[in-house]
């Protein structure tokens, strides 16, 4: 799939909201999003930074339950 793009927290939150996540709260510099899947709560924590490190982005994608390619496709839209 290649290198991950440099993205901001706002771009990540936008993708997650398109996929059914809602912003639950913001604690300090972290935005917490929640989505209910099969009566279970899926929580994603996004640091509110201008640039998200590649490792952090991969962690966010894993927390969301999305595939890397699926997430990147939504990011390009």
VMD Tcl script that builds the backbone (N, CA, C; Angstrom):
set m [mol new atoms 231]
animate dup $m
set s [atomselect $m all]
$s set {name element resname resid chain x y z} {
  {N N UNK 1 A 0.822 -1.198 0.000}
  {CA C UNK 1 A 0.000 0.000 0.000}
  {C C UNK 1 A 0.860 1.255 0.000}
  {N N UNK 2 A 2.114 1.148 0.451}
  {CA C UNK 2 A 2.996 2.302 0.400}
  {C C UNK 2 A 2.988 3.103 1.685}
  {N N UNK 3 A 3.585 4.285 1.585}
  {CA C UNK 3 A 3.677 5.159 2.744}
  {C C UNK 3 A 2.324 5.732 3.115}
  {N N UNK 4 A 2.154 5.969 4.382}
  {CA C UNK 4 A 0.938 6.622 4.856}
  {C C UNK 4 A 1.042 8.123 4.605}
  {N N UNK 5 A -0.062 8.758 4.265}
  {CA C UNK 5 A -0.028 10.212 4.073}
  {C C UNK 5 A 0.054 10.933 5.411}
  {N N UNK 6 A 0.539 12.152 5.379}
  {CA C UNK 6 A 0.538 13.001 6.567}
  {C C UNK 6 A -0.848 13.618 6.661}
  {N N UNK 7 A -1.531 13.360 7.771}
  {CA C UNK 7 A -2.895 13.868 7.924}
  {C C UNK 7 A -3.044 14.572 9.264}
  {N N UNK 8 A -4.065 15.419 9.330}
  {CA C UNK 8 A -4.370 16.134 10.570}
  {C C UNK 8 A -5.449 15.389 11.339}
  {N N UNK 9 A -5.587 15.740 12.591}
  {CA C UNK 9 A -6.625 15.138 13.428}
  {C C UNK 9 A -8.004 15.431 12.846}
  {N N UNK 10 A -8.198 16.638 12.315}
  {CA C UNK 10 A -9.511 17.000 11.776}
  {C C UNK 10 A -9.878 16.129 10.575}
  {N N UNK 11 A -8.892 15.793 9.740}
  {CA C UNK 11 A -9.154 14.918 8.598}
  {C C UNK 11 A -9.530 13.523 9.076}
  {N N UNK 12 A -8.877 13.039 10.114}
  {CA C UNK 12 A -9.177 11.721 10.664}
  {C C UNK 12 A -10.579 11.699 11.258}
  {N N UNK 13 A -10.910 12.730 12.019}
  {CA C UNK 13 A -12.242 12.813 12.632}
  {C C UNK 13 A -13.320 12.838 11.552}
  {N N UNK 14 A -13.061 13.536 10.459}
  {CA C UNK 14 A -14.012 13.607 9.345}
  {C C UNK 14 A -14.283 12.217 8.767}
  {N N UNK 15 A -13.215 11.438 8.563}
  {CA C UNK 15 A -13.353 10.073 8.039}
  {C C UNK 15 A -14.149 9.212 9.019}
  {N N UNK 16 A -13.810 9.308 10.294}
  {CA C UNK 16 A -14.493 8.491 11.299}
  {C C UNK 16 A -15.974 8.849 11.400}
  {N N UNK 17 A -16.296 10.124 11.303}
  {CA C UNK 17 A -17.701 10.550 11.359}
  {C C UNK 17 A -18.477 10.029 10.150}
  {N N UNK 18 A -17.828 9.967 8.980}
  {CA C UNK 18 A -18.475 9.403 7.792}
  {C C UNK 18 A -18.788 7.927 7.994}
  {N N UNK 19 A -18.047 7.285 8.902}
  {CA C UNK 19 A -18.216 5.860 9.160}
  {C C UNK 19 A -19.002 5.574 10.428}
  {N N UNK 20 A -19.792 6.525 10.871}
  {CA C UNK 20 A -20.714 6.271 11.968}
  {C C UNK 20 A -20.227 6.604 13.365}
  {N N UNK 21 A -19.026 7.128 13.488}
  {CA C UNK 21 A -18.538 7.517 14.807}
  {C C UNK 21 A -19.082 8.894 15.158}
  {N N UNK 22 A -19.342 9.092 16.423}
  {CA C UNK 22 A -19.765 10.392 16.910}
  {C C UNK 22 A -18.766 10.883 17.932}
  {N N UNK 23 A -18.588 12.197 17.990}
  {CA C UNK 23 A -17.666 12.758 18.970}
  {C C UNK 23 A -18.327 12.672 20.344}
  {N N UNK 24 A -17.667 11.994 21.252}
  {CA C UNK 24 A -18.184 11.825 22.602}
  {C C UNK 24 A -17.768 13.001 23.479}
  {N N UNK 25 A -16.470 13.281 23.458}
  {CA C UNK 25 A -15.955 14.378 24.276}
  {C C UNK 25 A -14.528 14.688 23.845}
  {N N UNK 26 A -14.003 15.764 24.420}
  {CA C UNK 26 A -12.603 16.099 24.189}
  {C C UNK 26 A -11.970 16.293 25.551}
  {N N UNK 27 A -10.892 15.581 25.775}
  {CA C UNK 27 A -10.200 15.687 27.059}
  {C C UNK 27 A -8.783 16.169 26.773}
  {N N UNK 28 A -8.500 17.390 27.137}
  {CA C UNK 28 A -7.189 17.968 26.822}
  {C C UNK 28 A -7.033 18.060 25.321}
  {N N UNK 29 A -5.962 17.462 24.814}
  {CA C UNK 29 A -5.727 17.528 23.372}
  {C C UNK 29 A -6.152 16.241 22.669}
  {N N UNK 30 A -7.043 15.469 23.277}
  {CA C UNK 30 A -7.498 14.217 22.674}
  {C C UNK 30 A -9.002 14.247 22.424}
  {N N UNK 31 A -9.385 13.863 21.204}
  {CA C UNK 31 A -10.794 13.792 20.826}
  {C C UNK 31 A -11.207 12.323 20.925}
  {N N UNK 32 A -12.283 12.069 21.667}
  {CA C UNK 32 A -12.750 10.698 21.848}
  {C C UNK 32 A -14.021 10.512 21.029}
  {N N UNK 33 A -13.997 9.506 20.135}
  {CA C UNK 33 A -15.143 9.202 19.290}
  {C C UNK 33 A -15.664 7.819 19.638}
  {N N UNK 34 A -16.988 7.655 19.524}
  {CA C UNK 34 A -17.624 6.387 19.885}
  {C C UNK 34 A -18.573 5.941 18.783}
  {N N UNK 35 A -18.612 4.623 18.583}
  {CA C UNK 35 A -19.551 4.007 17.653}
  {C C UNK 35 A -20.007 2.693 18.283}
  {N N UNK 36 A -21.304 2.419 18.192}
  {CA C UNK 36 A -21.818 1.158 18.702}
  {C C UNK 36 A -21.897 0.154 17.556}
  {N N UNK 37 A -21.252 -1.002 17.751}
  {CA C UNK 37 A -21.243 -2.071 16.755}
  {C C UNK 37 A -21.689 -3.343 17.455}
  {N N UNK 38 A -22.810 -3.910 17.005}
  {CA C UNK 38 A -23.337 -5.136 17.615}
  {C C UNK 38 A -23.468 -5.005 19.125}
  {N N UNK 39 A -24.063 -3.919 19.585}
  {CA C UNK 39 A -24.280 -3.633 21.013}
  {C C UNK 39 A -22.986 -3.512 21.817}
  {N N UNK 40 A -21.884 -3.311 21.139}
  {CA C UNK 40 A -20.610 -3.083 21.812}
  {C C UNK 40 A -20.104 -1.701 21.435}
  {N N UNK 41 A -19.469 -1.055 22.392}
  {CA C UNK 41 A -18.953 0.292 22.175}
  {C C UNK 41 A -17.540 0.212 21.602}
  {N N UNK 42 A -17.310 0.883 20.485}
  {CA C UNK 42 A -15.972 0.973 19.891}
  {C C UNK 42 A -15.500 2.410 20.116}
  {N N UNK 43 A -14.382 2.547 20.797}
  {CA C UNK 43 A -13.866 3.871 21.154}
  {C C UNK 43 A -12.563 4.130 20.395}
  {N N UNK 44 A -12.468 5.336 19.825}
  {CA C UNK 44 A -11.248 5.747 19.121}
  {C C UNK 44 A -10.783 7.066 19.735}
  {N N UNK 45 A -9.509 7.130 20.068}
  {CA C UNK 45 A -8.930 8.345 20.633}
  {C C UNK 45 A -8.002 8.960 19.592}
  {N N UNK 46 A -8.263 10.226 19.257}
  {CA C UNK 46 A -7.468 10.932 18.240}
  {C C UNK 46 A -6.793 12.136 18.891}
  {N N UNK 47 A -5.461 12.187 18.884}
  {CA C UNK 47 A -4.789 13.387 19.414}
  {C C UNK 47 A -5.043 14.562 18.476}
  {N N UNK 48 A -5.422 15.688 19.037}
  {CA C UNK 48 A -5.783 16.857 18.231}
  {C C UNK 48 A -4.518 17.621 17.827}
  {N N UNK 49 A -3.816 17.070 16.825}
  {CA C UNK 49 A -2.585 17.677 16.328}
  {C C UNK 49 A -2.717 17.977 14.837}
  {N N UNK 50 A -1.869 18.871 14.353}
  {CA C UNK 50 A -1.891 19.202 12.922}
  {C C UNK 50 A -1.375 18.055 12.077}
  {N N UNK 51 A -0.392 17.326 12.603}
  {CA C UNK 51 A 0.162 16.177 11.883}
  {C C UNK 51 A 0.172 14.979 12.821}
  {N N UNK 52 A -0.418 13.887 12.349}
  {CA C UNK 52 A -0.464 12.660 13.134}
  {C C UNK 52 A 0.658 11.739 12.655}
  {N N UNK 53 A 1.449 11.231 13.590}
  {CA C UNK 53 A 2.549 10.317 13.244}
  {C C UNK 53 A 1.992 9.058 12.584}
  {N N UNK 54 A 2.754 8.445 11.675}
  {CA C UNK 54 A 2.283 7.232 10.982}
  {C C UNK 54 A 1.889 6.099 11.932}
  {N N UNK 55 A 2.662 5.890 12.981}
  {CA C UNK 55 A 2.334 4.838 13.947}
  {C C UNK 55 A 1.030 5.110 14.668}
  {N N UNK 56 A 0.810 6.367 15.003}
  {CA C UNK 56 A -0.430 6.765 15.661}
  {C C UNK 56 A -1.600 6.592 14.714}
  {N N UNK 57 A -1.408 6.942 13.449}
  {CA C UNK 57 A -2.466 6.764 12.453}
  {C C UNK 57 A -2.845 5.293 12.316}
  {N N UNK 58 A -1.841 4.416 12.274}
  {CA C UNK 58 A -2.129 2.982 12.187}
  {C C UNK 58 A -2.903 2.504 13.412}
  {N N UNK 59 A -2.564 3.021 14.571}
  {CA C UNK 59 A -3.263 2.660 15.798}
  {C C UNK 59 A -4.722 3.126 15.754}
  {N N UNK 60 A -4.943 4.329 15.258}
  {CA C UNK 60 A -6.302 4.872 15.140}
  {C C UNK 60 A -7.127 4.024 14.174}
  {N N UNK 61 A -6.516 3.640 13.053}
  {CA C UNK 61 A -7.212 2.799 12.071}
  {C C UNK 61 A -7.587 1.466 12.710}
  {N N UNK 62 A -6.668 0.884 13.479}
  {CA C UNK 62 A -6.946 -0.392 14.156}
  {C C UNK 62 A -8.062 -0.236 15.185}
  {N N UNK 63 A -8.035 0.848 15.954}
  {CA C UNK 63 A -9.078 1.100 16.954}
  {C C UNK 63 A -10.451 1.223 16.290}
  {N N UNK 64 A -10.474 1.793 15.086}
  {CA C UNK 64 A -11.749 2.028 14.403}
  {C C UNK 64 A -12.350 0.749 13.844}
  {N N UNK 65 A -11.521 -0.286 13.687}
  {CA C UNK 65 A -12.006 -1.534 13.110}
  {C C UNK 65 A -12.042 -1.518 11.592}
  {N N UNK 66 A -11.554 -0.444 10.987}
  {CA C UNK 66 A -11.523 -0.338 9.531}
  {C C UNK 66 A -10.236 -0.953 9.011}
  {N N UNK 67 A -10.228 -1.315 7.752}
  {CA C UNK 67 A -9.006 -1.756 7.102}
  {C C UNK 67 A -8.227 -0.527 6.662}
  {N N UNK 68 A -6.907 -0.677 6.574}
  {CA C UNK 68 A -6.053 0.447 6.195}
  {C C UNK 68 A -6.463 1.028 4.839}
  {N N UNK 69 A -6.668 0.166 3.843}
  {CA C UNK 69 A -7.052 0.627 2.512}
  {C C UNK 69 A -8.407 1.317 2.509}
  {N N UNK 70 A -9.335 0.775 3.287}
  {CA C UNK 70 A -10.674 1.357 3.393}
  {C C UNK 70 A -10.589 2.768 3.985}
  {N N UNK 71 A -9.803 2.914 5.042}
  {CA C UNK 71 A -9.638 4.212 5.681}
  {C C UNK 71 A -9.024 5.222 4.709}
  {N N UNK 72 A -7.961 4.791 4.002}
  {CA C UNK 72 A -7.284 5.695 3.069}
  {C C UNK 72 A -8.188 6.088 1.902}
  {N N UNK 73 A -9.067 5.182 1.468}
  {CA C UNK 73 A -10.031 5.533 0.408}
  {C C UNK 73 A -10.977 6.623 0.873}
  {N N UNK 74 A -11.456 6.522 2.116}
  {CA C UNK 74 A -12.339 7.560 2.653}
  {C C UNK 74 A -11.577 8.876 2.798}
  {N N UNK 75 A -10.309 8.792 3.119}
  {CA C UNK 75 A -9.486 9.984 3.299}
  {C C UNK 75 A -9.327 10.733 1.982}
  {N N UNK 76 A -9.249 9.998 0.872}
  {CA C UNK 76 A -9.061 10.623 -0.439}
  {C C UNK 76 A -10.324 11.273 -0.977}
  {N N UNK 77 A -11.472 10.891 -0.466}
  {CA C UNK 77 A -12.741 11.440 -0.972}
  {C C UNK 77 A -12.940 12.869 -0.580}
}
mol reanalyze $m
mol bondsrecalc $m
mol representation Tube
mol addrep $m
